[in-house]
Amino acid sequence: MTADGSYHHGNLRAALLERAEAVLTASGAEGLSLRGLARDLGVSHAAPSRHFRDRQALLDALAVSGFTTLKARLRSAAAGGTDGADGADEAAGPVGARLVGARLAGLGRAYVDFAVGHTALLDLMFTVKHADDSSAELRELGHESLLIVARLMEEGQRTGAVRPGDPVQLAQVAFSTVHGLATLAVAALLDDTPLSEAMELALEVLLAGLRPGR
């Protein structure tokens, strides 16, 4: 136990970030303050400053945490749900192409799941990343998420699952498809179509468009 209640030095930072995301989701970034988080967690007003020098540092840390989580989910999906970094190269041919296609679909589902489940956090992540004073760590984390998809596109090209072209550009198009779907879902613009159904159709169309022409 410490002077700040049940929070030890090692877990107060995590608790602050967890509570900050909850406030972000409920009230937006304008509702976030270090004093408010301290009050919510029942710690001294000075306690959060041991981990975040100011409110902007808290927002930066939230964005880093979000990108780290997203990157981990994408890496797992790219590896076919295993703990591997990006999955092993599949053999060329129909079987390899199907397996890569399944992993690309898994990437799409992972992104939509994160985007719909953490909408406010994702908005903050992109806002902070594209700020003029964004950190190198944030920019690198954001770029790495794109590279995970691009590397799988390259693998798909070797197996015959993906058309020729710049893998990064193909990854950007794939991201735009699933991000757009998530945006429609969050805005309740899918009408009576369930998200799961819309997602599978979008992935089917996306994967068909990525296949080499016959």
C-alpha positions, -999 to +999 in steps of 0.1 A: +000+000+000+011+036-006-001+070+003-022+069-028-044+041-016-043+007-032-021+019-062+015+009-061+041+028-083+040+001-109+002+001-116-010+037-111+001+046-146-019+017-161-049+026-139-047+063-151-046+052-187-075+029-183-096+055-166-085+081-191-098+060-220-131+056-202-134+093-197-124+099-233-151+076-245-178+092-223-168+129-225-142+134-253-107+147-249-120+180-235-133+160-204-098+148-195-077+163-168-051+150-145-069+163-114-101+147-126-084+113-130-068+116-096-103+123-081-118+094-099-091+070-087-090+084-052-054+094-052-037+127-044-038+155-069-001+152-073+000+115-080-007+116-118+022+141-123+046+114-113+037+096-146+025+125-169+040+159-167+008+175-181-024+168-199-007+166-233+017+140-220-013+120-209-029+122-244+003+112-260+006+082-237-030+072-245-022+073-282+009+053-278-010+027-257-037+025-284-013+020-313+006-006-293-026-025-287-037-022-323-003-033-335-004-064-313-038-073-326-028-069-362+004-089-357-016-117-342-041-117-371-013-115-397+002-146-380-030-164-383-039-159-346-006-173-333+020-154-313+044-153-343+057-119-355+040-119-389+035-155-397+057-178-418+057-176-456+032-199-471+040-221-501+029-208-535-002-223-550-039-225-543-034-237-507-009-210-498-031-184-515-061-194-495-042-193-462-029-158-470-064-147-480-077-160-447-050-141-428-058-109-447-095-113-438-084-118-402-065-085-403-096-067-416-118-082-388-091-073-362-090-037-373-128-032-375-132-048-340-106-024-326-120+006-344-156+000-333-147-010-298-123+020-292-137+047-315-128+077-293-093+063-287-087+057-324-097+093-332-073+105-306-045+082-320-048+097-354-052+133-342-021+130-320-001+111-346-007+138-373+000+168-350+030+189-360+048+180-327+040+143-327+067+121-313+089+098-334+076+069-313+040+076-323+048+080-360+068+048-360+040+028-343+015+041-368+037+032-397+044-002-383+007-011-383+007-003-420+038-023-426+023-054-410-004-053-437+021-045-464+043-074-455+014-098-457+005-083-491+040-091-503+036-126-490+003-128-508+020-117-540+045-146-537+017-172-532-005-158-559-032-145-536-025-108-543-021-089-575+012-072-584+017-036-572+032-016-544+025-035-512+022-003-492-003+012-515-023-020-515-022-020-477-035+016-477-064+007-499-072-023-476-071+000-446-094+025-462-119-002-469-122-015-433-118+019-418-146+032-439-168+003-428-160+009-392-169+046-396-203+037-411-209+012-383-201+037-355-223+064-372-252+039-374-252+042-412-255+005-420-292+007-415-306-028-410-274-046-421-256-063-392-220-052-389-208-089-391-226-094-424-214-061-439-179-069-428-178-103-444-192-089-476-167-060-476-138-085-470-151-107-498-151-078-523-118-065-511-101-099-514-116-104-548-102-071-559-068-079-546-065-112-565-044-112-597-065-108-629-072-139-649 
